[in-house]
Structures are given as structure tokens and as C-alpha cells.
Amino acid sequence: MKIRSLKTLLPTFSSAVGLLLLLVTWHLGDGGAFLLIGFAAWIAVSETACRFLSGTAVTPYLAMALSPLLLVHYSSVGDFRIRLACFFMLAYILVLAWRGPGCRLKVFSGPVRPGHIWLVSLLAFTLAAAALYSQGIHLSGDEPHYVMIAQSLAEDGDFDLRNNLEQKTYFAYLPVEIRFHGSVRSGRYHSFHLPGMSFLLLPFFYLFRLLGGAIPASLYFRLVAALIHSFFALGLFLVLRTSIPDKDGSRLFLFFLATFPLVFQAVHLFPELPAATLMVFAYVFGRDKKRYFLAGLLLAGIPWLHLKYIIPTAIMALFFARRIWRDAGGPGARAARSLASFFSAQAASLAALGLYSRMLYGSFDPRVISPEKNFLAIPFKFRIETLLSFFLDQRDGLLVYAPVFLLVFLAFKKEVREKIRDFPLLAAIFVSYVLFHAFTTVRGGYSPAARPTLFVLWVMVVFLAAWSRYALAGMGRTLFRFLAGMTVFATAWLFYYPLFLYQPVTREVSQRASALLLFLGSEAVKLTSLLPSFLKTSNAAYLPNWVWLGLLTAGLGFYYVKSDWPKASAAARLLFPPLGLGLLFLLCLFPHVQLQTRYQAGGLSFYCNSRNFAYKKEVKGFKILAGQDYDLFIDTQGSAARRLDLRLLNSGRVALQVKNGRRTLLAENTAAENRIQCPMGALQRFSLGSKKMIHLGLEAKGGPGPAFFWLELR
């Protein structure tokens, strides 16, 4: 009895020690009230769902006993809090992935109705819109051009954008100048964007004018996108429920709803999700309700959003034509009438699109609208790299932001695909669209990552749901939960700083590194050099591409060749804990510090990466824009000065504060001049690889307008 009691108490005791050490670490590192409240709330929810403290041997709290290691390389309060949050989330992700099922949380108390799903989706997207607005993120990329076409239709009644560009009428919803996307014909400026998205925005633009600025434009159009795309979320739920009928997909649906890419893409004005919405509901109405005219009408709207959707739309149309033929019992008047009803709207739509193209661009062929004319001349290797980039590129692929979607390629195994209704149709839509998009070599511009795959997001979700339901037990489930957890992890940091979403990959871009990986990595742990990159340049010598491709090819080959792999699964489960600990160390142990711009002044060698921190040679000082926080990293090994002698000139009387670690060197004040003098040995240091660094945190609160202050090092 005593031994059994000890075995019961030991897990509880170890969990209590882990929680206590986490609290001590939080206190010593100055974790802040926000993190403490967040940790407490999450622990309460997880205990309700998973009951870790009920005597389970492996818990996230056990991993938290390692949290004091975060204090070893302590650089600053802000950095410590970020690493502590990373550590907390990863502890849960790793334990929940390795431990196996057991957590239960009832999402809906009663039957799930479409209206509930739509409202939940709208709420989730509204919160994402508010997050982007709070960060001052405006419409960007192609978004303002779709709104400008709607503005021209509403105010001028035409598609000519000349006056909009010359008079900058788009300043009504965008505070910066934009370049023209289109061509000039007979003195008229016509966009190369098809008008389908603008047609959707037209009633909302009328409402925007009616409101007269009551809602800021940058928030208003995000909310419009949230409203439009909440219908895609509803369609996704309906397809998920019917494609895998023997599984309650509500929890899985909420996971995909609240994580990247959907929750962020849904607040942007791009045509991928509206086109996917039309296809999803065409599938729902035609497949389940046999309302073929309505299905044909929905498919008819897709080409107006973009011509790249023509092939999967044609595949869906042929699927319904075959069903209509079969339902009608073969050739005859009934089949002819049904097919005519189904194709009538599509024929009228294509005719109208040709007429639109002829009147505005001079040809009945809508392809003249596109700015790209030489697709066939593009070397084949660039098409292959584009295809790989959709899933693996660290800037605009799915690997970093939503790695769970890599598992979509495991759903083609026989025992999984047989459980998916209409698998040949869905697979044909997915493969044809992805291959055609890669053939064009067009990737997302200044938009959130993975945009090219959005049109088939619903197909990928169905495949993933099926694989998670029917995949072999053991390591397969562990892999799914781990990659799903890492998707949640990335989504959380994208909410923290949404500008990580925008990673251009145009031909002018030479930066391989993802901003999110730079944020999570450091000078000591270069995450960006470990992951693939497929820029529009030569990639043959970039080693991580070959390593990842080799590992993924070997893994897929092993998965499809072996029908039973219990030994490999058992070995992988044994390797998972040390690999998990390695991930914790990579992302949490070292300060998240990147050293880029180096300065020499006053006998000090230091780094500051901000563009608003500029050295003025004529006055031998630094001009700094107020309203931001600045990190100065002093390289002690490259500095000759034995004392820190810092002078702040603050004629604008902005509130300034200087910190070193947890120590305040200058309390917040608005004095015209401040001076800090202290021995270098009295400042807190930390290790960053082989470097010994000192961090100075310079906090400067701004006012209603731009203000500057000066820093001198003596």
C-alpha cells in the first residue's frame, strides 16, 4: 500500500516542484503580470480538460522544472518574457504530442448548427482584424487595387482608373501612394485584376461612404473581409462534416479556423477565399442536394475572380455533368434539359467575361488581361522550385507557419483515401490547381504566406481530418499533434506581431530569412540557416533545401512502402523526448538577439538594428525617433572603454527610460538632458555564442507628432 501510495504521490509532487520552479523563474526574471495571468488561466483550462494533476507521470509541469535555465543567459526583461512564453507553450505542445489522447474538452453543449458556426467564424475573424488594426497595418499588395476598382464603379460608373490614380482618390482608404496595376489603352487605365473581388466589395464601398469615416478604413475593410470569408468557414464546416460522416469534426474545424493560414488570410481582400467559397458551396448544393442549377451558377462566378481557377472549376463541372447524366438514366431529353440548366449560367458567364475583355482590352480572350505573357519560356526548374516553395519555403510556404499541412501528402494512402468521400474529385482539384499555379511560377507578393494554396485549403483540411482520424496509432498520431501544436505556436506569435505575416518573395528580394525565424532565433542559434528557401534566384548551392528534400522523400517513401511499421514507430517515440528537449533549448535557452548594424563611438562597439537610430557624423551623435523601444547590444570584447558615459539630449521633452537587464539606469523622465555614468563591470552581461554582451534598453514614448532626441557616447 505504501509503495502504491508513493507511486501516486510522486507524479503530483514532481508537478508541484515544476510549477514552483516556474513561479520562481517568473519572479526572478520579472515575467510581468500579463504572463502570470495568462499562465494561470491556461493551467486552469488544461486541468479541466486533461487533469494532469490527477497522478499522470508525464506532465507539462515536469518540463517546467527546467525553466530556471532561462535565467542563465539573461539579456533583457522583454527578451526573457518572450522566451518564457515560448518555453511554456512548447512544454505543453511536446507533452500533449508525446503523451497520447486523453484530453477532453466539450466545445459545443448541444447540436452544432450552421448559424453557430458562421457566428463563431465571424467572431474569430473579427478578432484577427482588430489585431491587425491595433498594429497599424493598412491594406497592402493587391488589396487597395480591388477597392479602387469598386470605388471607380461606385463614384464614376466605369472601370477607368485614371482619375483615381491622378487625383489619388484612394487616400480615402489608404494613406500611402500606390503604383498602377494594369495597362493603358486609348487613354484609359484598366487594371490587370479581374473585377470579381471588386463586385463583392461594391455594396460595402457604398456603405463605407455612407458611414463617412465612422469606422477607420484600415479596420473597416478588414471587417468586410471577415464578413465575406465567414461564409467560406461555414462551407468548410459543411464539407468537413459530410466528407467524413463518422467523425465529429467540430474541434478539428475550430483548430483550422483559429490557426494560420485561415484566421489571417480571412481578413485580407484577395480572390482565393471568395473563389473557394463559391466552389465549396457549389459542391455542397450539387453533391448533397442535387440543386444543379444553383451549383452551376456558383461555379459561373469563379472565373471573374481569376483565370487560374479555370482548371479545377472545369473538373468540378465535369463531375456534376457525369452525375446529372447518371441521374437522368443516360441520353435523352431529361439529361439534355438538366445539363442545359447546369451549364447555362456558366456559358453566359464566360460569354460576358469575353465581352468584358473585348471592350476593355481589345480581345475576346481574357488572357490578354494578365500582365504575364511568357509562361512557356520560363525554365522548368523554376516551376519545380515554385511548387516546393508553396509548402517548404521559410518566407512564404507552410513549413514554418502551419507545418501540420505537410501531412496532407500522407492522405493518399489506400486506407485513408478510401474513407474520404469523392476522393478522386478532391485530389484532382488539389493536384491540378497546385501544379498549374506552380507552372506559372507566380507566388504571393506582399501578402501572408501560403496565399497560392488558399483556393484548395478546404481540400487540404478534409485530407488532414481524414488522416488524423484513420492514420495508424502511435507515432502517426504523435506527429499530427506535434505539428498541430507548432502551428498553434506560430499562430500565437503572428498575433503578437502580425507584420511577420508579410514576407515578399519577388525577384528583387535577396533575403532568405523568415522574419519569424529571426525573431525566434539568435546570433547563437541561426534557425534561418536550418530551413529551406526557394527565392527567385539560384538555389542549387543552398544545402538545407537538399537536406529537407532528402529527409521528406525518404520519409514519404518509407510511409507508402511499409504497410506496418511498429518498430519504427516505437523507435521514433523513444527519440521524441530528446528531440523535444533540443527544441526547447534551441528556441528558449539563448536570448533572441540578432546582431546586424554595428556602430563604433566613445570607445564602445555596439549594435542597434533599428532604422530609426541613425548616426550623424557632423555632430558625432545619434538621432533617434521617439515612440519606440531600442535595443543596444554592447560587445564587451570589441570595446576599449572601461566606463559607460552616455548623454541624452531631449529638447522635445519625450519620456525616456534606460534599463540594463532588470536594473533601471534612468527612470522615466522628460528632462532636457540626462547623463548616465557607471563602470562597465557594474553592468549585467550575458553570453551570445562566443560573444560577451551588455544590453541597454532605451525606451522612448512618443507624442502626437514625430519627435526626436539625441544620444552621445563619450
Long-range contacts (C-beta under 8 A, 24 or more apart in sequence): 8-55, 11-55, 11-56, 11-57, 11-59, 12-53, 12-55, 14-59, 14-61, 14-62, 14-65, 15-52, 15-53, 15-59, 15-61, 15-62, 16-61, 17-65, 18-59, 18-60, 18-61, 18-62, 18-63, 18-64, 18-65, 18-67, 19-43, 19-61, 19-64, 21-64, 21-65, 21-67, 21-68, 22-61, 22-64, 22-67, 22-88, 24-68, 25-67, 25-68, 25-70, 25-71, 25-84, 26-84, 28-71, 29-70, 29-71, 29-74, 29-77, 29-80, 29-81, 29-84, 29-662, 30-77, 30-80, 30-81, 30-662, 31-80, 31-81, 31-84, 32-77, 32-81, 35-81, 35-84, 35-85, 38-85, 39-88, 42-88, 42-92, 45-105, 46-92, 46-103, 48-105, 49-103, 49-104, 49-105, 50-96, 50-102, 50-103, 50-104, 56-99, 58-95, 58-98, 58-99, 59-95, 60-91, 60-92, 60-95, 60-96, 62-95, 63-91, 63-94, 63-95, 63-584, 64-88, 64-91, 66-584, 69-588, 69-589, 70-588, 70-589, 72-589, 73-589, 73-590, 73-591, 73-686, 73-687, 73-688, 74-591, 74-661, 74-684, 74-686, 75-591, 75-593, 75-633, 75-661, 75-686, 75-688, 75-693, 75-695, 76-591, 76-631, 76-659, 76-661, 76-695, 76-697, 77-659, 77-661, 77-662, 77-697, 78-629, 78-697, 79-591, 79-592, 79-593, 79-695, 82-592, 83-587, 83-588, 83-589, 83-591, 83-592, 84-588, 86-489, 86-520, 86-587, 86-588, 87-584, 87-587, 87-588, 89-488, 89-489, 89-492, 90-489, 90-580, 90-583, 90-584, 90-587, 90-588, 91-584, 92-485, 93-482, 93-485, 93-486, 93-488, 93-489, 94-482, 94-485, 94-576, 94-577, 94-580, 94-583, 94-584, 96-481, 96-485, 97-478, 97-479, 97-481, 97-482, 97-485, 97-576, 97-580, 98-478, 98-482, 98-573, 98-576, 98-577, 98-580, 100-477, 100-478, 101-477, 105-251, 107-250, 107-251, 107-254, 108-250, 112-250, 114-234, 114-237, 114-238, 117-233, 117-234, 117-237, 117-253, 118-230, 118-231, 118-233, 118-234, 120-254, 120-257, 121-229, 121-230, 121-233, 121-234, 121-257, 122-226, 122-227, 122-230, 124-233, 124-257, 124-258, 124-263, 125-225, 125-226, 125-227, 125-229, 125-230, 125-233, 125-263, 125-266, 125-267, 126-223, 126-226, 128-222, 128-226, 128-263, 128-264, 128-266, 128-267, 128-495, 129-219, 129-222, 129-223, 129-225, 129-226, 129-267, 130-219, 131-495, 131-498, 132-222, 132-267, 132-498, 133-216, 133-218, 133-219, 133-222, 135-497, 135-498, 135-499, 136-218, 137-218, 137-498, 137-499, 138-174, 138-175, 138-176, 138-218, 139-173, 139-174, 139-217, 139-218, 139-221, 139-269, 140-446, 140-447, 140-502, 141-270, 141-445, 141-446, 141-447, 142-181, 142-193, 142-269, 142-270, 142-445, 142-447, 143-221, 143-268, 143-269, 143-270, 144-170, 144-173, 144-174, 144-178, 145-178, 145-181, 145-191, 145-193, 146-193, 146-197, 146-198, 146-201, 146-269, 146-271, 147-173, 147-174, 147-198, 147-201, 147-205, 147-221, 147-269, 148-178, 148-191, 149-191, 149-193, 149-195, 149-198, 150-198, 150-199, 150-201, 150-202, 150-204, 150-205, 151-205, 153-195, 153-198, 153-202, 154-202, 154-205, 154-206, 154-209, 159-188, 159-190, 159-191, 159-195, 159-360, 160-188, 160-189, 160-190, 161-189, 161-190, 161-191, 162-187, 162-188, 162-189, 165-189, 172-217, 173-208, 173-217, 173-218, 173-220, 173-221, 174-217, 181-371, 183-361, 183-371, 185-360, 185-361, 185-362, 188-360, 190-360, 190-361, 192-369, 192-370, 192-371, 194-271, 194-303, 194-304, 194-305, 194-306, 194-307, 194-366, 194-369, 195-304, 195-356, 196-271, 196-274, 196-275, 196-301, 196-303, 196-304, 196-305, 196-306, 197-269, 197-270, 197-271, 197-274, 197-305, 199-304, 200-228, 200-274, 201-269, 221-269, 222-267, 222-268, 224-269, 225-266, 225-267, 225-268, 225-269, 226-266, 226-267, 228-273, 228-274, 228-277, 229-265, 229-266, 229-267, 229-273, 229-274, 229-277, 230-266, 231-277, 231-281, 232-266, 232-273, 232-274, 232-276, 232-277, 232-280, 232-458, 233-257, 233-262, 233-266, 235-277, 235-280, 235-281, 235-284, 235-458, 236-280, 236-457, 236-458, 236-461, 238-280, 238-284, 239-280, 239-283, 239-284, 239-458, 239-462, 240-461, 240-462, 240-465, 242-284, 242-287, 242-288, 242-421, 243-420, 243-421, 243-422, 243-426, 243-462, 243-465, 243-466, 244-419, 244-420, 244-421, 244-462, 244-465, 244-466, 244-469, 245-421, 247-465, 247-469, 249-465, 252-465, 252-468, 255-484, 255-488, 256-461, 256-464, 258-491, 259-402, 259-487, 259-488, 259-491, 260-401, 260-402, 260-448, 260-449, 260-450, 260-487, 260-490, 260-491, 260-494, 261-398, 261-401, 261-402, 261-448, 261-449, 261-450, 261-451, 261-453, 261-454, 261-457, 262-457, 263-491, 264-448, 264-494, 264-498, 264-501, 265-448, 265-450, 265-451, 265-454, 268-447, 268-448, 270-447, 270-451, 270-454, 271-305, 271-306, 272-451, 272-452, 272-454, 272-455, 273-454, 273-455, 273-457, 274-305, 275-302, 275-305, 275-306, 275-309, 275-455, 276-454, 276-455, 276-456, 276-457, 276-458, 278-302, 278-305, 279-309, 279-312, 279-313, 279-316, 279-429, 279-455, 279-458, 280-458, 282-316, 282-320, 283-316, 286-320, 286-323, 287-323, 287-422, 290-323, 290-327, 292-320, 292-324, 292-338, 292-341, 292-342, 293-341, 293-342, 293-344, 293-345, 295-320, 295-342, 296-320, 296-341, 296-342, 296-343, 296-344, 296-345, 296-346, 297-345, 299-345, 299-346, 300-345, 300-346, 300-348, 300-349, 300-350, 301-349, 303-349, 303-350, 303-353, 303-366, 304-349, 304-353, 307-366, 307-367, 307-369, 307-370, 308-433, 308-436, 308-437, 308-440, 308-442, 309-433, 309-455, 311-432, 311-433, 311-436, 312-428, 312-429, 312-432, 312-433, 312-455, 312-456, 315-425, 315-428, 315-429, 315-432, 316-425, 316-429, 317-342, 317-343, 317-346, 319-422, 319-425, 372-440, 372-442, 375-439, 375-440, 375-441, 378-441, 382-441, 382-536, 383-438, 383-439, 383-441, 384-438, 385-534, 385-539, 386-437, 386-438, 386-440, 386-441, 386-442, 386-443, 386-534, 387-434, 387-435, 387-438, 388-532, 388-534, 388-545, 388-549, 389-443, 389-505, 389-534, 390-434, 390-437, 390-438, 390-443, 390-450, 390-452, 390-453, 391-453, 392-532, 392-534, 392-545, 392-548, 392-549, 393-505, 393-532, 393-533, 393-534, 394-512, 394-513, 394-514, 394-517, 394-528, 394-531, 394-532, 394-533, 395-449, 395-503, 395-504, 395-505, 395-509, 395-512, 395-513, 395-514, 395-533, 395-535, 396-443, 396-444, 396-449, 396-450, 396-451, 396-503, 396-505, 397-449, 397-450, 397-532, 397-534, 398-449, 398-450, 398-453, 399-531, 399-532, 400-449, 400-490, 400-514, 400-516, 400-517, 400-531, 401-449, 401-450, 401-487, 401-490, 401-491, 401-494, 401-516, 402-450, 402-487, 402-490, 402-491, 403-483, 403-486, 403-487, 403-490, 404-464, 404-480, 404-483, 404-484, 404-486, 404-487, 405-450, 405-453, 405-460, 405-464, 406-483, 406-552, 407-464, 407-467, 407-479, 407-480, 407-483, 408-460, 408-463, 408-464, 408-467, 409-556, 410-467, 410-471, 410-556, 410-559, 411-463, 411-464, 411-466, 411-467, 412-560, 413-559, 413-560, 415-470, 416-466, 416-467, 416-470, 416-471, 417-466, 419-466, 419-469, 419-470, 420-462, 420-463, 420-466, 426-459, 426-462, 426-463, 427-459, 429-456, 429-459, 430-456, 430-459, 430-460, 430-463, 441-536, 443-505, 443-536, 444-505, 445-504, 445-505, 445-506, 446-502, 446-504, 447-502, 448-501, 448-502, 449-501, 449-503, 472-565, 472-569, 474-566, 474-569, 474-570, 474-573, 475-568, 475-569, 475-572, 475-573, 476-569, 478-572, 478-573, 478-576, 482-576, 490-516, 493-519, 493-520, 505-535, 505-536, 506-536, 507-536, 507-537, 509-535, 509-536, 510-535, 510-537, 512-542, 518-594, 519-592, 520-587, 520-592, 521-592, 521-594, 522-590, 522-591, 522-592, 522-593, 522-594, 522-688, 523-593, 523-594, 523-595, 523-688, 523-689, 523-691, 524-590, 524-688, 524-689, 525-586, 525-587, 525-590, 527-586, 590-688, 590-689, 591-686, 591-688, 593-631, 593-633, 593-688, 593-693, 593-695, 595-633, 595-688, 595-691, 601-713, 602-641, 602-645, 602-712, 602-713, 602-714, 603-639, 603-640, 603-641, 603-713, 604-634, 604-639, 604-641, 604-644, 604-713, 605-634, 605-635, 605-638, 605-639, 606-632, 606-633, 606-634, 606-635, 606-639, 607-632, 607-633, 607-635, 608-632, 608-633, 619-710, 620-712, 621-649, 621-710, 621-711, 621-712, 622-710, 622-711, 622-712, 623-708, 623-710, 624-698, 624-700, 624-708, 624-709, 624-710, 624-711, 625-700, 625-702, 625-706, 625-707, 625-708, 626-652, 626-654, 626-700, 626-701, 626-702, 626-703, 626-706, 626-707, 626-708, 626-709, 627-654, 627-700, 627-701, 627-702, 627-703, 627-706, 627-707, 628-700, 628-702, 629-697, 629-698, 629-699, 629-700, 630-697, 630-698, 630-699, 630-700, 631-695, 631-696, 631-697, 631-698, 632-695, 632-696, 632-697, 632-698, 633-688, 633-693, 633-694, 633-695, 633-696, 634-693, 634-694, 634-695, 634-696, 635-691, 635-692, 635-693, 636-680, 636-685, 636-692, 636-693, 636-694, 637-691, 637-692, 639-680, 641-680, 642-679, 642-680, 642-681, 643-677, 643-678, 643-679, 643-680, 644-676, 644-677, 644-678, 644-679, 644-680, 644-683, 645-675, 645-676, 645-677, 645-713, 645-714, 646-675, 646-676, 646-677, 646-696, 646-711, 646-712, 646-713, 646-714, 647-673, 647-674, 647-675, 647-676, 647-711, 647-712, 647-713, 647-714, 648-673, 648-674, 648-675, 648-676, 648-709, 648-710, 648-711, 648-712, 649-673, 649-709, 649-710, 649-711, 649-712, 650-674, 650-709, 650-710, 651-709, 652-703, 652-707, 652-708, 652-709, 654-700, 654-701, 654-702, 654-703, 654-707, 654-709, 655-700, 655-701, 656-698, 656-699, 656-700, 656-709, 657-698, 657-699, 657-700, 658-696, 658-697, 658-698, 658-699, 659-696, 659-697, 659-699, 660-684, 660-694, 660-695, 660-696, 660-697, 661-695, 665-696, 668-699, 668-701
